[in-house]
Amino acid sequence: MMYGTTTNSSPSLSGMGLFKAGIYCRLSKDDDLQGESASISNQRELLTSVCKAQGWDIVDVYQDDGFTGLNMDRPGLQSLLADAKKGKINLVITKDLSRLGRNYLQTGHLIEDFFPRHGVRYIALNDNIDTLVDSNEIAPFKNVLNEFYSRDISEKVHSSYMVSAKKGLFVGTVVPFSYKKGPDQHSHLLIDEETAPAVKYMFQLAAEGHGPNFIRKKLEAAKVPTPAWWSRERGLRNLPLTRWEKLDPENGKYVWDFSVIKDLLINPVYIGAVSAQKRNYRFKLGTISEKKPEDWIVVEGCHEPIIDKATFKIVQETLKSRQRPRENGEFSLFAGLIKCGECGKVLTHRVAYSHDHVPLYCCKTYNAFGKTHCTQHRVTEPMLKEIVLNKIRECAQAAQVDDNDVAKRLQETCETEQRQRQEALTHAVAKDEERLDALNKMILHCTRIGC
């Protein structure tokens, strides 16, 4: 195919003059088997040479290394599409159609809808596809075949994981807290002696009948760092700072999340077992739901335990006894509508057993993290209902007198609330920028003194 010499039969692409090309390259782990010819560098060199030979102006090279073609939310691809919308590029070229994507529905949408709508010519070099000409009937079939390829790879990988899981081999990317991968056999777990005492302490408290929230407070008081902090400290994962670490850089690393503790306490890895297949997975959608612990694949005796089986069993029974039965599906009348004026978190519905089982709303942050992070705010449900009902009656009476005035006041109230939310967001951004500026100055200072 001789690019640039074909007569333009498409009205939307005619009269473009010089093409402004956006080169797109992609490589995923599934493509590693195809050899060096599929590498990012080879794709870039090939497409660059084609563009130069045709006299096309190369605006930018967009690339996604390590992203599956089923995922259309790739940073490089999204940047390319954004530039196409802005008119910065009017030609997109890839080595083949599968580089653009392996999801036949979304890839087809780009070729048949998005690109023509924004006046963008698309070329898949090796597949002989060019949207400037009309002979692209084969493109939909290639899209389907590309997706079949990904589906086949997905099924083979899943099958391989299943075989490894049934053998009791650890196949996860991130090891459970207080374990590490063996130096010679990465599928075998070894105890991390530095963090194992924290796990023993958690199970000890849970076996005594304490819940995750109580344990969380004890861990913070004992200044036990979170798993996320350990991962960053050891260079295992580049996880972002938690909001507690941002608020308090010195002590935020000791603030554990409730769900992390709960997940840790039900994980059989701590009795020497390897558990796998904890989630329901569907092709193209990914994880769709969590499985119940009884539906996991669990193989015991795979590595040295941190907790004995008797303690683990006691903790599981304790956790189940602490779970409150669900109500009949009805939501609280004010669910999600009432927020703490200090920390901004919602007030959660609880029952005051010390006051004749009166239902009330309390600050979520105070309940979870204590007085060190927010103060106690509460209001009983009967009192709240009375306040709201009186306000409704007041508005109804005012509407009978002058409904236009009430409508105007409501509009002003909405605008005021919106303005206050905007001011709060602006203030938060300003604080973050101030903090960023301070960090930049610290980095600059350290660079100057050579620390």
N, C-alpha and C positions, 0 to 999 in steps of 0.2 A: 504494500500500500504506500502510495506516494503522498505523504502528508503535506498540506499546504498548496497542493496543485489541483485538488478535487473541486469541481464546480459546486458551489454552495446551493443546495436545494431547499434549505430551511430558512424561512423568512425571519425567524427570531435570531439567526446567527449571521445573517447577511450584513455586509457593510461594517464588519468589526474592525477591518484593517489589521494592524499588527496584533498578534495573539500575545497575551500576557499569561504565561504558563505558571501553574502551580504543580510542582513535582511531588507525588505522594509515594512514600515507601513504608512498608509494614513487614514485620517479621515476628512470628510467635514461636513458642517452644515446639509446637506441633510441626513447624516448618524446618526445624533444625536438621531433620533427616534428609532434606532435599539437597544438602551440600552447600558449598560456598557460593554457588551461582544465585542462591536465594537471599544472600546476606544483604543487609541494608546498604553497605558500601557499593556492592555490585549493582543493585537496583539504581542507586543514585547516579553512578557513573554511566550506566546504560542510557537512562532517561535524559541525563544532561547532554550526552553526545547527540541524541536524537533532536533535542530542542535546538542545540547550536547548529546542527546541520540544516534544520528547517528555517533558521533565522528567527525563532521565537524568543521573546524576552522572558527570562526566568525570574519571576518575582520572588519566589521563596521555595525552599525544599521542606516539606512537611513529613515527619516520620514518627512512627510508633513502633518502638522496639520492645517485644515481649508481650504484645497485646493480641488476644485471639480475634479472628475475623468476625466472630459472632457478636462481639461487643462493639456497638457503634458509638459508644460514648468514649471514644479515645481522644486524648488531648490534641494530638496532631491532626486527626481528621476534623475535630470540632473547630480547630483554628483555621483549617482550610475552608470549611463551609462558611465560617464567619467572614473570611476575606472574600469569598464568592458573593455573599450577600451584599457586601460593601462595594463590589465592583472592582476590587483590586486585581482579581484574576478573572480571565474569561476562557481559560483552558486548563483542564485537569488531566494529567497523564500518569498512568501506573504501568508497571511491568505486565501485569495481567489482571483479570477481573477479580480474582480472589484476594489480591492485595487491597482492593477497595473494601471488600467485605465478604463474609460467607453466610450472612443472613439474607436469604434470597428475597424476602419481602422488603426489607429496608434498603438493600442494595438496589433492587429494582426501582424503589421509590426515588432514589437519588438519580438514577440514569434516566428514568422516564418522566419524572416530575420536577424534582428540585433543580437539576442542571438546566433543562430547557427553560424553566420559568425564570431563571436568573441569567439567561443568555450565556451559559457556560458550555463549551464543547468538552466532551469526555473521550479519552482514548485509552483503551487497554491494549498495549502494544502487541504482546505475544498472542492475544486472542483475536487480533484483527478486527477490533470493535472501534468504531469511530462514529459518534453521534452526529457528525456533520453530514454523513451520508445516510441513506435509507436502509442499507443492507445490514441490519443489526438483529435479524430475527433469531439468531442463535444465542443472543445474550441472556434471555430468560432461562433457557435450558442450562447454560453454563452456571447461572446463579444457583439453580436447583442442585446441580451436581456438586458445586462447591460446598453447599450446606450439607449434602449427603456425606461428603468427605469429613466435615467437622463432626457430624453425628456419629460416624463410624469410629473416629478417633476418641470421642467422648465415651462411647460404650466400651471400647477396649481399655481405656484408662480406668474407668469405673470397675470393670471386671478385674483388672490387675490389683486395684485397691482392695476389692473384696477378698481376693486370694490372700493378700498380705495380712489383712485384718484377721482372717480365720486362722492364720498361722501365729497370730500374736505379735506381729511385727509392727512397730510404731512407724507410721507413714506420714504423720503430720509435719507441717512446716515449722510450727512453733511448739516447742516442748512444754509440757505442763509445768507450772510453777514448782520450784524445788527439785526439779530433775534437769538433767542435761544429757545430750546424746553421747554415746560411747565414741571414743576417738577412732577405733578401728571399724566398729559396726554401728552406723548411725541409726539403725532401726532398733537398737537396744538402749534402754534408758538406765542412767546411773544417778544415784542420789547426789544432789547439790548440798553439801554439808553446810554451806554458809546460810542458806535460806530454809533448810528443812525444819529448824526449830520453830519458825513462824507457823508452818503447817501443823506441827504437833500441838502448838499452843491453841490454834483455832479449833482443832478437833477436841482438845481437852475441855475448852469452854463449852463447845456444843454438846459434848457428852454429859456435862453438868446441867444441861437443860436450857442454856442460853441461846438466843436466836442470833441471826446474822447482824442485826443492828447493834446489839449489845457487844458482839465480838468486834464490830467495826470500831466502836468507841474505845475498846480496850487496846486494839492495835494502834490507834492514833495516840493514845496516852503513852503506850510503850515505845512510840516512835519507830514502828516497823514500816519500812518502805513498801510501796505497792509493787506488784509484778511489772507494771509499765515502766516504773523508774528503774528497776533492775535491768530490764531489756535494753533501755537506752544507755545505762551505765556500762553495760558489757558490750554494747555495739551489736546486739542481736537484732533489734528492730528499731527503726527510726520513728517511734511513735510521737505524735504531737503532745504537747503539755496539756494536762487536765486543767479544768477551770480553777481548781483549788491551787494548783501549782502556779498558775498565772496570778491569782490573787495574793498568794503567800509563797514566794519562791523558796523560802527556807523550810517551811513546815508543810507545804501542800503535798509533798511526796508521801506523807504519812496518812493522808485521807483516802481510805479504801472505799470502793463502790460496793453497795449492798449486793448487787447481782454477782459480782466477782466472787465474793465470799460464799454465796449460796451455790454457785456453780462448782466451786472448789470442794465444798463439803459433800457433794453428791458424786464426785468423780472417783470411780473405782481404781484409778491409776495409783492412788495412794496405798492400796492394799496389794500392790504388785501386779495388777491386771492392766491389760491394754483394752481400751474401749474404742469402738469405731462405728461408723454409719449412724451418727447421732441426728442427722438431718435428712429430710425428704428433699431430694434434688430432682429437678426436671430440666431436660435439655433446653438451652437458650434462656430459660428463666432463672436458673441457678437454684439457690435454696428457697423453698416455698414454705417450709414449716419445720418445727423442731419435733423430734421423736421423743416419746416417753422413755425414761431410763430402762424400763423392762424390754423395750424393743431394740436396744443397742446390741451390737456384737461385742461380747465381753469374753476375753480369754485370760484366765487367771494364771499366776505363777510365771509371769514373763520377765520380771525384774525384782529387785529388792524392794520390799514395802517400807513405807515410812510409818504407817498406821496399822495396827493389828486388826484382824477381821471383826473381833468382838466389839472394839470401840467403834469401828465403822458402822456396824449394824445398829448399835445404840443410837448413833448420830442420825441415821436414816429414820429410825422410829421416832426420835425426838422432833426432827423436822416435820414429819407427817402429822404429828400430834399438835404442832403449833399452827398448822395451816387451817385457816377458818373456812368453813363451808361457804360456797358462793350463794348469793341471794337469788331471788327468782328472776334475775335478769333485769330488774328495774334499776334505773340510774338515780343517783341523788338529784334532788330538784335543782341544786346550785352547782352541780359538778362542772368543774373547769371555769366557773364564772368568777369565783372569789380568789383574789391574790393578795399575798402579803405586801403591805405597803413599804416594807423595809428591804426584803431580798427579791421580791417580784415573783416568787414561787407560788403555786396554787395552794389554797388551804384544803387539806384533805379531810374527809368525813370520818369521824371516830365516835366512840361511845364512852362517856365518862362514867365508869363503873362506881366511882366514889360519890357520884351525885345522882343516885337513883336512875342510872342508865340513860342519862340525858344525852341525845345526839348533839355533837358539836363539830365545828370546823377549826382545825389547827394548822399552823404553819408547817409545811412539809420539810423545809430545811431544818427547822428546830427539832422536829421529831426524829429526823434521820441523823443529824450531825451535832445536835446539842447547842448550848448557849454560846459556844465559842464561835459559831458561824451565823447565828441569828437569835433574836430574842423571842420569847414565847408570845404568840398572838393567837387568840381563840375567841370564838363567839358561838353561843348555843344556837341550835337550829330554830327553836321556838322564837327566840329573840330576833333572829335574822328574818324569819318569816313575817313577824310583826312589823319590822322596819320596812321591808319591801312592800307589804300590803298597804301600809299607811302611805307610802310614796305613790303607789298606784292610785289609791283613792284621791290623793291630793292632785295628781295629774288629771284624773277623770273629772273632778270638780272644776278644775281650771279650764278644761276643754269645753265644758258646758257653757262657760262664760264667754270665752274667746278662743275658738279652736285655732285660728290663724296665729295668735300669739304663742300658743303652746307649741305649734309646729315650728315656729321660728326659734323658740327656746331650745327645743330638741335638736334642731339643726346646729345651733350655736354650741350646744353641749357636745355633739358628735365632733364638730370641728375642733373644739378645745381639746378633747381627748386625743384626737388624731395629732394635733400639734404637740401635745405633751409627749406622745409616743415618739414622734419625730425628734423632739428635743432630747429625750432620753437616749435614743440611738446615736444622735450626734455627740452627746456627752460621752457615751461609751467609746465611740470611735476616737474622740479626742484623747481620752485616757489611754487607749491602746497606742495611739501615735506618740503620746508623751513618753510612754514606757519604751517604745521602740527607739525613740530618739535617745533616751538615756542609755539603752543597751548599746546603740551604735557608738556613743561617746566612750563607753567603757571599753568596747572593742578597739576603738582608735587609740585610747590611752594605753591599753595593753600592748598594742602593736608598736607604739613609740618606745615603751620601756623594755620591750623584748620579752614579755612574759608569755 
